Amino acid sequence: MASNLFTYVFFRSLQSFVTFFGALLLFFFIVRILPGDPARLLAGPEASEEDVARIRELLGLNKPIYEQLFSYITGILRGDLGVSLKYGTPVLHEILARLPYTIALALVAEAIAIAIAVPLGVLAALKPRSVIAYLASTLGILGASLPVFWVGLMLIFIFAVELRVLPSSGAESPKHIILPALTLSFFLMGNLTRITRAAVLEALSSNHILTAIAKGLPLNKVLVRHVLRISLIPILTVISLQLGALLGGAIITETVFAWPGIGSLLVDSLFFRDYVLAQGIIMLVVGFFIVLNLLTDIAYALVDPRVREILWRIR
C-alpha cells in the first residue's frame, strides 16, 4: 500500500509540473496580446519615438518572442523572476513585500468561515427542519448570490461610515483586517455551509452509519468517529480550493478596501503593462494552486484508504 501511495504521488507530481509549465507558457503569451506598450508608458506621453525605442531595447522588448521566452524560462530556473518595469526593483522583492498581507487576509477569512460554516452545516444536517437549517440555507443562497464588492461596500457603510467603529481601508493596524476578512468569509461561508450539510446528510444515510446508530452507539461518538471522517473529503476539497483562490489575491476585496496584497499588485501590474511583475505573480498563484491540489489528493489517500485504491487504479 505504501508503494502504491508513493507511485501515485510521483505521477501526480509529474502531472503538476507539466501543468505548471503549461500555465506559465499560456500566460506569457496572453499578457503580450494585451493592448498597450509598456515602453511608451514608462517614457511618458511626451516622449519621442527614439526614446520609446531606446527603452524597448533596454527592456528587451524588441527581441523576438522566442528569445524573450527563453530568457524568462532560464531566469526562473536560476531563481531570477526579473525586474519590474514599473518599480525598477526585483519582482521577487515586490511579491515578498505584498505576500504577507494576502496570506494574513486569506487565513483570517478562512478561519472565520470554517468556525461558522462547518458547525452550522453539521447542525443543519442533524436537524433538517429547524431554524438552524433554514439559516444555513439562507446563508448559502446569500453567499453565492451577493457580489463580493457589494458586501464590502455595505460593511464599510455600516461599520466605518455609520457606526465608525472600524477603519474602511489600509493595513496599519489589526483592526484594518476585520472588514475585508468578513467580506471574504461571507462568500466562503455560503459555499462551505452547503457542502458540509450535503456531505453530512450523505454520510448519515450510508448503511454502516445507520447500522452503528441501530446498535445503540452514542450519536456523538458516531458523529465524530464516522460521519465527520467520511464528510471530511468534500469539506477538505472546498477549503483547499477556497484557500487557493484567496491567496490568489481576492482582487476585488483588496481593491475595495485598499488592502496592499498581491491581488491589488496584480491589478496595478496589468494596468501598467508590467509583464515581468504580472508573470511573477501568476507563477506564484498557479504554483500555490497546484501544490495545494497535490497536497489535497495526498490528504484524501491518508484520510480514506478507499480513495487511495481508486486513485491508484485510474492514475
N, C-alpha and C positions, 0 to 999 in steps of 0.2 A: 504493500500500500504506500509506503514511504517513497519507493522508487517511482511509482505512478505519479505521485504528487510532484516529485522533483522534475520528472519529464514534462509534466503539464506546465509547471512554472517556467521551464526553459523555453518551450514553444510559445507560451503566452508572451514571454519577454521578447522573443524574436519578432512576433507579430507587432508588439508595441513599438519596437524600434522602427520597423518598416512604416507603421502608421505615423510616427513622429516625423520621420524624414519626408514622407509624402505631404504632410501638412505644412512643413516648412517650405517645400517647393511650391505648393499651391499659393500660400500667402506671399511668397517672394514675387511671384508674377502678378498677383492681384493688386498689390499696392502700387505697382508700376503702371497699371492700367488706369488708375485714378487720375482725373484731370488735375492739372496744376504742376508747376515747375518749382521744386524746392530751391534751385539756384536763383530763380527770379525772386522768390520770397525772401531769401537771405540778402540778396543785393538791394532790394527795395524797388519801388515803382519808378524811381527817377534814374535808376542805373542804366548805363548803356549796354548794348548787346555784347560789346567786348568784355565788360566787367562780368556779365552773366556767364559768358563762355569761359572766362578765367575761373570763376567759382565752380562751374560744372566740371572743368578739368581737374581742379584741386580736389573735388569730392569724388572723382572717379565716375561721375555720371555720364561722361562722354564715351566710356568704354562700351564695347559690345556686351549684350546682356549675358552671354555665356561667361565672359570674363568676370563680370560682377558677381555672378552666381558662384563661380569657382573661388573667388576671393572671400565671399561670405561663408561658404562651407569650410574652407581651410581656416578661417578665423574662428569659427565655432569649435573646430577640433583643437585649436590652440587655447581655447577658453577666452578668446577675444571677440566680443559682440560688436565691436566698432565704436565709433564716436558719434554722439548725437549731432545732427545737423543744426538743430535749434540752439542747444545749450553749449555745444562745444566741449562737452565732458564725456567720459566713457559711459556707454549705455548701461553697463553693469552697475556703475555708481548711481545713476539716476534711478534704476529699478530698485536697488537695495535701499535707497533713501525713502522710497514710497511704499515698499512692500510691507513693512511692519504695520502701517496704518490699515492696509487692506486685510491683513491677517487678523488683526485685532477686531476689526469690524465683522469679519466673517465668523470668527469664533464666538463672539458675544451674541450675534444674531442666531447662530445655530444653537447655542446653549439655551437661549430663551425659547426657541421653537421646540427643542426636544423636551425641555422641562414642562412645557404646557401641552404640547400636542400628543406626546406618547401616552401620558396618563389619561388625557381626555379621550383619546381613541380607544384605549383599553376599557374605560368605564362605559363608553358609548356602546361597545360591543357586548359587554356583560349586561347592560340594561338598555336594550334597544328601543324601548318606548318611554324612556324617562326624559326629564328636562335636559339632562346632560347629553343625551343622544341628539336631541333637536339642536342644542347649542353646537355640538360638533358638526352637524350637517350645515348649519348656518355659517360657521367659521370656514368650512371647506368651500362653500359657494362664494363667500365674500373674498377669501384669499385667492381664489382662482380667477375672479372676475374683475376686481377692482385694480386699476392701474397703479403701479408702484409709485409713480410720481404724484398721483392724486393723494394717495395715503400719506406720503411725505409732506405734501403741502398742507393737508388737514392737520397733521400733527404739529407742524410749525405754527399754524394759525391758532391752535388750541393752547399749546404749552409754551410757545415763545411769544406770541403776539397778545393773546387774551390773558392767560394766567401769568406769563412772564416768570416761569419757574425753571425753564431750560433754555440753553442757547440754541439758535437756529442754524448756525454754520460754524465751520472751523474745527480745529482739533487741539485747542490749547489746554484743555483740562479733561478729566474723566467724564464730566457731565456732558461734554460735546458728543460722546459716542452714543448716548441714550436714544435720541430721536432717530438717527439713521439705523441703529441696530433694531429698534422696534419696527421701523418701516420694513426692513428686510425680513425680520422674523414673522411679520404678519402674513406675508406671501408664503413663507416656508411652513407656517403652522397649518394653513389650509390644506396644503398637499399632504403633509405628514400625518395630519389627523385622519384624513380619508384613507390613506394607505394602511395606517395602524389599525383602524377599525375593521377594514376589509380583511386584513391578514389574521387578526384575532378571531373574527367570525368564521373564517375558513378553517382555522385550526380547531375551533370549538366543535365544528361539525364533523371532524375526522373520526374514524371508528375507534382508534386506540384512546383518544381523549374521552369519548363517550363511555368506553369500557372502564377507564380509570374512575370516572365520576360514578358509574353504576356500582363499582366495587366499594364505594364509600370513602374514597380518598378525600381529604380536605380540599376544598376548592382552591384555597390559597396555594397549597402545595402543587396541585395540578397546574394552576396558572403559571407559577414561577418555573417549575421544572420542565414542563412540557409545552404549554401553549406559547409562552413567550419565546422559548427556544425555537419553535417552528416558525413563529412570526418574525423572528429576528432577521431572516434573509431579505424579505422585501423592504423591511424598515432600514436595514443597512444599505440597501441599494439606493433608496431615496436620500438618506443622509449623505452618502458619499457623493452622489450627483449634485445635491444641493450645495455641499461644501465646495465642490469644484467650480460650480457656477458663481458662488460668492467670491472665491479667490480670483476668479476671472475678472473681477473688478466691480461688479454691481454698479455698472457705469451710470445708470440713471440716478441711483441713490446718491452716489458720490458727487454727481453734478448738482443735484438739488440741494444738498447740504454742504457743498464746497468742501467735501472731505478729501484730503490730499493723498489718495491712494493711487494704485496703478490703473484703475479704471479711468479716472479723470486724466491721468498722464497719457493713456492711450488715445483719448479723445483729442487732447492737445497735439499729440504727435501726428495723428491723421489729418487734423485741420491744417497743420503746418507742413504737411507732406514730408515729415521726418521719417523716411523709410527705415533707416537703421534702428531708430528707437522703437518704432512700431513693430518691427520684426523681432526685436529682443523681447518685448512684452508678450507678443503672441507665442513665441517659443516657450516662455515661462508658463503661460497659461495652458498651452497644449501639453507640455511635458507634465504639468501637475495633473491634468485630467487623465492622461494615460497611466501614470504611476498610481493614481488613486483607483482607477478601474482595475488595474492589475492586483493591487492590494485587496480590493473588494472581492475579486474572484478567489484569491487565496483564502480570505476570511470565510467565504462560502464553504470551501472544502474543509476547513478546520471546524466550522460550526456543525455541518451536516455531512457525514460520510457519503450519503446517497448522492449528493451534488458532486462530490469528487469522482464517483464512479461514472456519472453521466457525462461530466466534462471530459473525462479521460476517453470515453468511447466516441465522443463527437469532435474531438480536438482537430 
